[in-house]
């Protein structure tokens, strides 16, 4: 019987992912600055930081920066000479994120690229291979982003994608909304692709994770 719930999420956060003043300020500032309040949860951030360190990534690609909260967790998992390349389409989001990376003392480690990921990723391929790719942007483009990651993340590297549960709606067979149906398909792709050893980390809204074989 599954027992994971909000109380256990709080327990994990308190033990392993408590906010320091910088993370707390960034987390609170995102909705205050008019950005969507859709940042990952602290325990998800800690999990991403853990994965970056565990797979020995030196360069991380993040697709979807928002206000920089997830990027801070990712960058903190890198070695001192590591680099986070994060892609954001919205200029306002990018402006806020740059401020937050500077606040966290990570400006020198983060390369924020403004533009549409569909345009930027093909050019970015020349800088690979990469050790880690985190996908958390427009949901109906996850398939294209996954294709790119599979071609550009090295063997032993990790591909992660957020919102695997779509608020639990992936289990609601009466919900045929495009993003819900699409995410069901992405979850199945992670499960079936022989190039990946995959699972879903069931915290927050579900984190798809695959190790490249």
Residue pairs with C-beta under 8 A, 6 or more apart in sequence:
4 202
4 203
9 41
9 43
9 203
9 204
12 43
12 46
12 203
13 41
13 42
13 43
13 46
16 43
16 46
17 42
17 43
17 45
17 46
18 42
19 27
19 42
22 72
22 103
22 104
23 42
23 45
23 69
23 72
23 104
25 103
26 67
26 68
26 69
26 72
26 100
26 103
26 104
27 39
27 42
27 69
29 67
29 96
29 100
30 36
30 37
30 39
30 66
30 67
30 69
30 96
31 37
33 67
33 96
34 92
35 66
35 67
35 92
35 93
35 96
36 66
38 66
39 66
39 67
39 69
39 70
40 48
40 69
40 70
40 73
40 136
40 162
40 204
40 207
41 203
41 204
43 203
43 204
44 70
44 162
44 201
44 203
44 204
44 207
45 69
45 70
45 72
45 73
46 73
47 201
47 203
47 207
48 70
48 73
48 74
48 77
48 134
48 160
48 207
49 73
49 74
49 76
49 77
50 77
51 77
51 132
51 158
51 160
51 209
52 60
52 74
52 77
52 78
52 131
52 132
52 158
53 77
55 131
55 132
55 156
55 157
55 158
55 211
56 131
56 156
57 77
57 78
57 82
57 130
57 131
57 132
57 157
57 158
58 78
58 79
58 81
58 82
58 83
58 131
59 82
59 83
59 84
59 85
59 127
59 128
59 130
59 131
59 132
60 74
60 75
60 77
60 78
60 82
60 83
60 84
60 85
60 130
60 131
60 132
60 133
60 134
61 85
61 86
61 87
61 124
61 130
61 132
61 133
61 134
61 149
61 152
62 70
62 71
62 74
62 84
62 85
62 86
62 87
62 133
62 134
62 136
63 87
63 117
63 121
63 133
63 134
63 135
63 136
63 137
63 145
64 87
64 88
64 117
64 135
64 136
64 137
64 138
65 71
65 86
65 87
65 88
65 93
65 94
65 97
65 112
66 88
66 93
66 97
66 136
67 93
67 96
67 97
67 100
68 86
68 96
68 97
68 98
68 99
68 100
68 101
68 104
69 100
70 134
70 136
71 84
71 86
71 97
71 100
71 101
71 106
71 110
72 100
72 101
72 104
72 106
74 84
74 86
74 132
74 134
75 82
75 84
75 101
75 104
75 106
75 109
75 110
76 104
76 106
78 84
78 109
82 109
83 109
83 110
83 111
84 106
84 109
84 110
84 111
85 111
85 113
85 124
85 127
86 97
86 110
86 111
86 112
86 113
87 112
87 113
87 115
87 117
87 120
87 121
87 137
88 94
88 97
88 112
88 113
88 114
89 114
89 115
89 116
89 117
89 137
91 114
94 112
94 114
97 112
98 107
98 112
101 107
101 110
101 112
113 120
113 124
117 137
117 141
117 145
118 141
118 144
121 145
121 148
122 148
124 152
125 148
125 151
125 152
128 152
128 153
128 154
129 152
129 153
129 154
129 157
130 152
130 153
130 154
130 157
131 153
131 154
131 157
131 158
132 153
132 157
132 158
132 159
132 160
133 145
133 148
133 149
133 152
133 153
133 157
133 158
133 159
133 160
134 160
134 161
134 162
135 142
135 145
135 146
135 149
135 159
135 160
135 161
135 162
136 161
136 162
136 163
137 145
139 163
139 179
139 182
139 183
140 178
140 179
140 182
142 161
142 182
142 183
142 186
143 182
143 185
143 186
143 189
145 161
146 159
146 161
146 186
146 189
146 190
149 159
150 159
150 193
150 195
150 196
150 212
153 159
153 212
154 212
155 212
155 213
156 211
156 212
157 211
157 212
158 209
158 210
158 211
158 212
159 196
159 208
159 209
159 210
159 212
160 207
160 208
160 209
160 210
161 186
161 190
161 207
161 208
162 204
162 205
162 206
162 207
162 208
163 183
163 205
163 206
164 170
164 183
164 186
164 187
164 200
164 205
164 206
164 207
164 208
165 200
165 202
165 205
165 206
166 179
166 180
166 183
166 205
167 205
169 175
169 177
169 180
170 180
170 183
170 184
170 187
172 180
186 208
187 200
187 208
190 196
190 198
190 200
190 208
190 210
191 198
193 210
194 213
195 212
195 213
196 210
196 211
196 212
196 213
197 210
197 211
197 213
198 208
198 209
198 210
198 211
199 209
200 206
200 207
200 208
200 209
201 207
201 209
